[in-house]
């Protein structure tokens, strides 16, 4: 089946949420859509439910499996290899979408001939509606718009992407990793020519307390931030147009750097002694020096980067031990 749109859903131990997620996808108003579920070696009854869903909706649903647990990134990569749609979307298995979402996004994509179309989402944990793409960034992208989009990173699951853009540039996700979509979406922003926005809240992002993000501890999150920083620098710096988007990339790297500092320095985990924290922050400082050599004067720095945030990063650049002492007493 050659679909207009392929929706890829990585699934791991989602028995409590997958039926609701699937129902919101198989009942889309858009015609000629394929929903690709990729089970990532679930240990609960998720796979059994997926087989039932596949049997009920054989004309819309495809079911694939990973050979080994490889995280959302690995599952999405398998889905991308199998996708046939002109556009692709990504949905997390504990989320659900409005019944008109993909019809509206696809219509906007065709009308604008856009590489990416974004919509708003409801964030359960924050209790708010979020639009990750400023309407001012819609339309043909220039270097300034790309920098602004890259500096904010964005979210993959409230968007659709032209599949040809992904395949032509051989874009895939990092496997067995958190923050696996950080460098992916930044590459998309760097390579896309045109973006459209549907100004409606059409995606529901839930706060699943047993999801992979929540069960990870501070140290694992810190390691993932390190990995994301290195992946972002590696992938983006190799692009021919990197010099034109460098300030946007550095702004996002700065945000990752600050998040990793705070994650480690304020951790209450017993295994993270003060000496271990200093070791982690020293390593983080070295990675920061490798991926970005600029100061913190950047027009695209993420919102909330106030003077105190900059002071903490500058302090870590000089003396990681002092950061641990400062934040431990805060």
N, C-alpha and C positions, 0 to 999 in steps of 0.2 A: 504494500500500500504506500503510495506517495501522498503524504499528507501536506496540508498547508502549514500545519503547526504541530510540533512534537513537544510534549511536556514530560520532563524527566523527573522522576521522584525516587531518590535514594531511600531505602527502607532498612532500618535496623531496630529490632525489638520495639515495634510500634503497634502492638496489638490493641492498645487502648485508643489509638487515634487514627489508624489507617483507614477504617471504614468511612469515617466522617470526611477525611481528606479525599478518598476515592470518590465518594458520592458527589463532592463539589466539582470534581473534574469530569466524570462521565456524564454529568447532566449539564455541561456547558451548552450555551445557545449556539456556539460556533460549530459549523459543520466541517467535516474533513479534518478532524483532529485525532492524533494518536497520543495515548497516555502510556508512557514507558515506565513501569515500576522495576527497580533494580534492587533485589533483596541482597543485602550485604552480610550474608551468613548469620541471619537472625537465629537466636537460641530460644525464642518463644514461639507462639503460634502465628506470627506475622505471615510467614510463607503460606501456611494453610489458607489464611484469609485471602491472600493475594490470588491463589489458585481459584478460589470461589469467585472472586471479583472478575478474574479473567474469563471464567466460564459463563458468567452472566452477561458480560459485555465484550464478546470476542471481536466485534467489529471495531472497537475503540482501544482496547487494552492489550498491551504486550507485557510479558513478564520475563525478566532476565535475572540472572544470578551472578554474583562474583564468585570466583574460585576460592578466594580467601578474604577475610575481613580486611577491607582496605579504606574504610572511612567514606564519608560522603563524596570526597573527591574522586576516589577510585570508582565508586558506583556511578557517579555522573559521567565519568569518562566512558564507561561501558555503554551508557545510554546515548552519549554523543556518537559513538561508533555505529550505533544501530539506527539513529534517527534519520527520518526521510523528509521532514518538514522543511519548508522554505525558511521558517523561523523556529527557534527553540525557546522554551521556557523552563524554569526550574522551580520546583515546589518542595518544601520540607514536609516530611511525612506526618508531622504533628501540627501542621498548619492547614488552612482551607481557604478557598477563594470564592468570590462572588460568581454567580452563575453566568454573568455576562462579561466577565473579565477578559477572556481571550478573544472573544468577538470584537470587543472594543479596542484592545491593543493591536490586534491584527489589522483591523480597518484603518487605524491611525498609521500603522506601519506602511500599508499599501498606499494610502493617500499622500503621505509625506515622503515615500521612498526612503524610510529611515532604517538605519542599521540597528538602532536600539529604541525601544519604546518603554517608558516608565509610567507607573501609576503610584498612587499613595497606598499606604498600608496602616492598619491598626496594630499598635504594639501593646500587647496585653500587659507586659511587665511595667511599662511606663504609663499605661492608661491614656495614651494619646495617639493622634493621627500624625503620620510622618510622610513627607514628600522628599525623597532623597535627591531628586534632580530639580534644581531651581528652574522655573519656566524660562528664565533669562538665558539658560544654556541650551534651550531647544533650538532646532534649526541646524543650519550648516555649522560645523565646528571649526573654530580657529584655535590657535595655540593658547589664547587666554581662556577660552571656554574649556579646553582640554585640561589645562592646569587646575581650574576650579573644580572640575569633576573628579580629577585624580586626587586632589587634596582632601576630598570628602569621602573617597572610596566608593560608597554606595552599597547596595544590596542586590544580589542577583535574582532573588525570588519574586520581586515585584516588577519584573521586566520581561520582555522578549527580545531575542537577539537574532539578527540575520545569520542563518547557519553558514552561509557561504563565507562570511567574514571570519567565523571561527575556524572553519576548515582550511581556508586559504592561508591563514596565518598559523595553522597547526596549534591552536590554543587548547590546552587541557588543564585540568586541576591537579594540584599536588595530592598524592595519596597518603593515607594514614596520618592525617594532620588536621589540627584545628586551624582556623583562619585560612583554610585552603583556597578560599575564593578571593582573597585579598589581591594577590598578584594577577589573577585571572581578570577581574573586573577592571583593574588599572590598565592592563594591556588592551582591553576592549576600548576604554576611553581614549587611549593613545592612538588606536588604529581606526576607530569609527569616523565616518565622514558626516553623518547626520543623526540627530536625536529628536524624538518626538515625545510629548508628555500628554497623558490622559489625566486631567485634573480631578480624578475621583479616587476615593478609597475603595479598593477592590480586593485587597489581600489582607487576610487575618493572620498575624504572626503571634503564635501562642507562647506561653511561658511554661515549657515543660520541664519540671524540676528533675526529671530523670534523664534528660537528654545528654548527649555527649558533652555539650558545652558546660552544663552544670556540674557534672560529676568530676570534671578535671580539677586538680588542685592548683594552688598558686604557682608551684614550681613548674608544673606542666604548661600552664598558661604562659609563664615566662619563657619557657623553651620554645613554645609555638610563636611567640612574638619575635624571638631571635630568628627563628626559621623564616618567618614572614618577611622580616627586614632584609635578610640575605636574598630571599627569592625575589622580592620586589626589585632590589638593586640589580640582581643578575639579569632578570628578564627585561626590565625597562632600559637599562643602560646599554643593552645590545641593539636597541632599535635605532635606525638611522636618524630619526627625528628626536632623539633623547634630549639634545641640547635645548630644544624648543619647549619641552615639558618638564625640564629638570627641577624648576622651582616648585611645581605641583607635587612631584615625586618626593622631594625633600620635605615638604610640608607633611605629607602622609607618614614618611619615615620618622619625623619628629614626634608625631602622635603615637606611633608604635613604641618609640623609645620611652616617652613619658609613661605610657601605660605599663610597660615592663618594669620600670623603676618603682612605681607605686605598688605594683603587684607584689614584688619581692620585699621591698622595705617595710611594708605594713602587714606582711603575712604573720599569722598566729600559729602556723604549723610548727610542731615541736621539732621536726627534722631540720627546719630552717633556722639554725642557730645564727647568731650575729656574724660569726666568722664566715659561715656559709653564704649569708646574704651579701657580705662584702665581696666574697669570691664571685658570686653571680653578677653583681653590679659592675665589678671590674671587667668581667668578660663582656658584659653588655656594652660597656664604654668602648672596648676595643672593636666590637662589631660596628658601633656607631661611627667610629673613626674610619673604618673601612668603607662604609656605604655612603657616608656624607661628610664632607669636610667644611661645610659652611657654618656660619653662626646661626642665631635664632631670629635674625631679621628677615622675615619672609612674608610677603603680602598674602600668601595663600594658607597661612597657618590655620589649623582647625579652630573652630569656635571654642571658646572656653580656655584658650591658651593665654592665661593672664600672666602678670609679672611673677607671681609665686611659682607657677608651673615652670617658667623659664629659669627662675632662680634654682629650682630643684635640679633641673637638667644641667645647668652650668656647674652646680656643686658636684654632681656626679662625674662630670668631665674632669674635675680637679681632684676630688677626694670622696670615693664611694663610701668610705667608713663614716664620714661626716653625714652623709645622706641617711644611713641606717640610724645613727644617733638622733638626727633631727626628726625623722618620721616616727621613730619608736616612741618619742616623748610627746608627739602631737595628740 
